[in-house]
Structure formats: structure tokens, C-alpha cells
Amino acid sequence: MSTAMSKRFPIFERLRLPAVASPLFIISNPDLVIAQCKAGIVGSFPALNARPAEELDRWLIRINEELDRHNQKNPDRPAAPYAVNQIVHRSNDRLEHDIEACVRHRVPIVITSLGARTDLNDAVHSYGGITLHDVIDNKFARKAVEKGADGLIAVAAGAGGHAGTTSPFALIQEIREWFDGPLLLSGSIATGDAILSAQAMGADLAYIGSAFIATNEANADQRYKQAIVDHAASDIMYSSLFTGVHGNYLRPSVVAAGLDPDNLPMSDPSKMNFGSGGNTDAKAWKDIWGCGQGIGAVKGVVPVSELVDRLESEYLSARTRLLAA
């Protein structure tokens, strides 16, 4: 992130790498978020992962307390801030409750998805927090900023879970023509070289998800973690069947659920559902495993700290090569 941007949004100054770990449904939990923040990148989780709803308060208390203790012991190496993801779609009947919890615990960053609301942004701004909204095209980006979002997450082709189909080059270029706030890029980012590439395109931060599924701290089935290691971009398929929103999923998990990836039933966008978790007996992301096309870079299940060490080493090496060219 540029010096000018850091001055406008000092919350990002503590980052070891220009990276945000994306919120992973079911998978992101306090253990994962705390490890990500201690490693020096923004950790995040979907509010809906804390179940029942009352559990969200306990998660936020634990995250705040553990990061505060870390910062007291390591004043020269403070933890990065964390973020909570809110699904704004009308099927999320917990939204009001979860936003109130974020305000009560002064969550530093709130990531909003599938709907932009001025009142939600105002609530986060009331205590000094910032909001980032994920978008798949320029039209939604403009709407999000008009409703008060501080920053945007460009979810480009190849991203895990719910994703768009636009090239990252095109999406970043179109947004940067008019938007000078924090801009993150999501889509197949699993190496330090890709983080630097995101910055070269015009993004401030990389948004990384699938690589963190294959970490010790992630709340994922061991088979899921190993599948991230064993498969590559050619094993990813794109479908809207499972939630009503198009997303990228591991083809082998669809087969294991008894479905034919090449002959899936038609989905109905009007049945988009984030309350129960899906539109089929096989649920995303419990049975149908979401992930992005960048998983070919993941070679093993490792601790978060080791993954971030690799990303930093690759990032610094790529930057050195670029400067020497």
C-alpha cells in the first residue's frame, strides 16, 4: 500500500505483507484468524461461522484479548488487524444481531458481501472502523462506494467460492479509473509473486483464501486440506447450484457428493440462501468444497506462520528481481 494510502487508512500500516486472508465459510475460526494476524496479515472470518449467534460475542472477545496480549508482549512486532465478513443478502436473518456485535466490540474492519447498505457502513464508521465491499464488476463497485464503503475487493476470475468471471487486469483497470481508495484483488493468489503482481496491476492488497484452507489452524476436514494440496486449476468447476450464486468448487468433491459435474441441475437465483447454507442436500462448503484456481501453488498442509513466511520470501524475491531487471 502506498504511503499516501497508509496515511489515509493507518489501520494497514502494521501489515508485514500487503495481504488480507479472506473469510472462509465454516473454515475460518478464532484459531485461524489469530494465527493470521500474529503472522502479520489481516485475518478474517464470516460472522455466520460463529454458531449459535451468541457465540459471536465470545469469538470477538477472545480475538481482541489474544491480539492485545500479543501486542503488549511484542510492541515491535504488533499483530495485524482483523476483519469480520457480513453477508448482507436478505436471507441472512442474523445480520442485525451480528452488526450490533461488531459495533459493540469495535471490529476494526468489516467486509460486506452480496449487498451494500448505507446504515451498515455508518454503524461501522461510528466507532472508527472501516468497511470493504467485495464486487465482481464495476457497476457493483460504484454502488458500494455510493453507499459508503471505504474500500473494494475486486473478486476476479479464478477466485475461490463466490467469484466473478472478469479478468483481474480488466476489473482493476476499470475500478482504478475512478476510485482511489483501498482496492484489494482476489483471484488465484497463492504466491508472493502473485501478491506483487496484484500491486503492479493497481491493487493495494492481495486477498488470499484457498491457500489458508491447507493450514493446521483451519477448521476444515483433513480430506479437504489434502485435496487443496493434491489438485490444481484443472480440477475446479464453476456453478451456481449450491448457493444460488456462481462460485468455484473442487470437482472431485462434487463427484464424491454423488453429483455429475457435467450434468448439474439448473439453479434458481431467486432461491439464493445463506440462512440454511445451500440449495441441495450436499451443502456448500461442508460437502462441496470451494476453492480458487491458484491451488497448484499449495504443496503441503502447514502452519499459518510457515505459509506467510513462504509468501513473504517469494514476495521479497520477486520485488528484488523486478528492481534488478
CORLIN-V906332 format. One record per run of one state. SS is the DSSP state (h for helix, s for strand, l for the rest). FROM is the first residue (numbers start at 1). TO is the last residue. If there is no record, write none. Layout:
# CORLIN-V906332
SS/FROM/TO + SS/FROM/TO
This chain:
# CORLIN-V906332
l/1/2 + h/3/8 + l/9/9 + h/10/12 + l/13/18 + s/19/21 + l/22/29 + h/30/39 + l/40/41 + s/42/46 + h/47/49 + l/50/54 + h/55/73 + l/74/81 + s/82/87 + l/88/94 + h/95/104 + l/105/108 + s/109/113 + l/114/117 + h/118/125 + l/126/129 + s/130/135 + l/136/137 + h/138/146 + l/147/150 + s/151/155 + l/156/160 + s/161/162 + l/163/167 + h/168/176 + l/177/182 + s/183/186 + l/187/191 + h/192/201 + l/202/204 + s/205/208 + l/209/209 + h/210/212 + l/213/214 + s/215/215 + l/216/221 + h/222/230 + l/231/232 + h/233/235 + s/236/239 + l/240/246 + s/247/250 + h/251/256 + l/257/268 + h/269/271 + l/272/283 + s/284/284 + l/285/287 + s/288/288 + l/289/289 + s/290/290 + l/291/292 + h/293/297 + l/298/301 + s/302/302 + l/303/303 + h/304/324 + l/325/325
